Amino acid sequence: MNLQYMSTRNPKITATASQAVLKGLADDGGLFVPERIPALPVSLGELKGMTYQETAYAVMKEFLTDYTEEELKACIARAYDSKFDTREIAPIAKVDDTYYLELFHGPTIAFKDMALSILPHLMTTAAKKNGAEGEIVILTATSGDTGKAAMAGFADVEGTRIIVFYPKGGVSRVQELQMVTQKGDNVDVVAIHGNFDDAQSGVKELFGNRELAEKLAAEGYQFSSANSINIGRLVPQVVYYVYAYGRLLENGEIQEGEQVNITVPTGNFGNILAACYAKHMGLPVGKLICASNENKVLFDFFQTGTYDKNREFMLTTSPSMDILISSNLERLIYQICGRDGETDAELMRQLQTEGKYTITEEMRERLSDFAAGYATEEETAETIREIYEKTGYVMDTHTAVAAHVCEQYKKASGDTTKCLVASTASPYKFVKSVLTAIDGDAYSQKAELELLPELERVSGVDMPRAIREILDAQVRHGRECDADRMQETVEEILGIR
Ligand SMILES: *Cc1c(COP(=O)(O)O)cnc(C)c1O
C-alpha cells in the first residue's frame, strides 16, 4: 500500500512520496505530510544489531513507499559512506549522565549533512520515476550551514546543478572558505551584497517567477529546492533517533522499552519534528524538549499558545538557530488541530498578515509531549566552559543551548528519565565562539583560522578532514552580485542569457 502525502492546508492536494520530494512545497504553499505515521517495522530488540544503513532502510521504506527496495538502498549506500568520518555515521558520546548524539561527522561537520547527503539521490531517483526531464537546478539561500551541506551533497550528482547565495560578510570565515573551495562541475556559489533576508527573498522571487520557469524549461532546466521543508530532508532525520535507541540498548545503557527524553537545539523545527515522528512510529521517547537561543519564539509559543514573530531579531553565537519563522512547525500545528487543512491554512494566513496566531486550548492540550526552554548568550557560553572544565568534552554553541535547556528541564521537573541531546555541529565550525567561551582572555582577540590548532590542543579531538581540507584548498568561486541582480546571475551561470 502506498503512503500518500497531502498538503497541510488542503487534504485534496495529494502526492506520492517521490512527487513530494521533487516538488518540495505543495502548490497551495502548504507542506506535504504523510496521511499517517507508519509504525516501526522491526522490534526494539532487533534494532540492537542494525547498522546505520540498515536502520535507514527500515525507517525510510515505511515513509517513501513508492521507491523500490533497490532504489532506496542505492540512495542510502551513496549517501552514508566514507564521506562520514566514522562508520557509525552518528556516534553517541556519553558525558556525565547525558548522551550526545553527534550528528556532525559528515562532510561539512554540521547536522544538515545527515539529510543533505541523501536528498540529491532521492531527488534524481524521483525525477526518473516521474518522467521529469531536464536538469534539476537547486537554488538555495544560506546563512552558512545549509549552503555548504547542499553543495557537498549535490556536487557532481548527475542531472543536477546547484547555485547557492550567501550574504557577503554575513557568514563566518570557516563557513565562507568551506563554500568558496567547494569542488564539483555543477556547483556555483555567489556572495550577494546584502543580508540573509535579501538572499532568501531573492531566491523566493526566482521560484515564483513564471516567465523564468518557462525560459528554463525551454532550455531543459527545472528549479527545485533543498529547503528543510522538503520531506526528503525530514524522513532521513527520523533515522538517527531510531538508530540511537538501538545503540543505547546495545551498550546496555537502557532496558528494552525504557523511555528516553530528547533535547534538540531548534531553529526551523525540522530536527525536533523528526524526533516527534520517531516517537509516533513507536520509539519509546518521553519528552521532546525544544531548546531555543535568545530568539525564543518557540519557547514563548509552548509557554503561551501564541506564536508571535513580531519581535527584535537577535544575532547570537548559535546563528543556525537565529530564526523567527520556524517553517516546520506548521506540520505540528496540522497534527494538533486534528489534521484540519482549513484551520491550518487560517493560522498560517494570520502568521502571514499579522505575524502571529494563537492556538485553542484543545490544541494546547495535544502538546503535552513537548517541553521547551531557552538559553541566553551568557548561559550558552557558561555551559560550554562548565562541561569542558568538568569533563574535558568540548561542544559547539548550538549543542550548548540544548545542554543548558536539558539541565534546566531536569531541575525544574524532577524528571529522571535518561536524556539524549542532539549535537548538531562540530566545535570546529564555531571555533571562535567556543574557545572564547572557554577562555575569553586567551582567545577573543585571535583570528578564527589561528584558533583551529588551539582547539585541537584544548579538546584533544583531531581536526576533522573538513577543516584540514579548507586550510590548503584552492579558492574556486569568487562570484558576487547585487541583491537585485540575482536573476541575471542565475541566467549567466546557466548560460541562458
Ligand atoms: C540547522 C541547524 C539547527 C536547527 O535545526 P532545525 O531543524 O532547523 O530546527 C541547529 N543547529 C545547527 C548547527 C544547525 O545547522
The ligand as a Tripos MOL2 file, in Angstrom:
@<TRIPOS>MOLECULE
LIG
   15    15     1     0     0
SMALL
NO_CHARGES

@<TRIPOS>ATOM
      1 C1         20.0600   23.9270   11.1190 C.3       1 LIG1
      2 C2         20.7110   23.8050   12.4500 C.ar      1 LIG1
      3 C3         19.9590   23.7550   13.6390 C.ar      1 LIG1
      4 C4         18.4390   23.8800   13.6530 C.3       1 LIG1
      5 O1         17.7990   22.7520   13.1550 O.3       1 LIG1
      6 P1         16.2610   22.8390   12.6830 P.3       1 LIG1
      7 O2         15.9760   21.5330   12.0590 O.co2     1 LIG1
      8 O3         16.2070   23.9820   11.7020 O.co2     1 LIG1
      9 O4         15.4520   23.1060   13.8910 O.co2     1 LIG1
     10 C5         20.6280   23.5940   14.8440 C.ar      1 LIG1
     11 N1         21.9790   23.5370   14.8750 N.ar      1 LIG1
     12 C6         22.7290   23.5760   13.7610 C.ar      1 LIG1
     13 C7         24.2090   23.5170   13.8800 C.3       1 LIG1
     14 C8         22.1300   23.7080   12.5120 C.ar      1 LIG1
     15 O5         22.9000   23.7800   11.3970 O.3       1 LIG1
@<TRIPOS>BOND
     1     1     2 1
     2     2     3 ar
     3     2    14 ar
     4     3     4 1
     5     3    10 ar
     6     4     5 1
     7     5     6 1
     8     6     7 2
     9     6     8 1
    10     6     9 1
    11    10    11 ar
    12    11    12 ar
    13    12    13 1
    14    12    14 ar
    15    14    15 1
@<TRIPOS>SUBSTRUCTURE
     1 LIG1         1 GROUP 0 **** ****
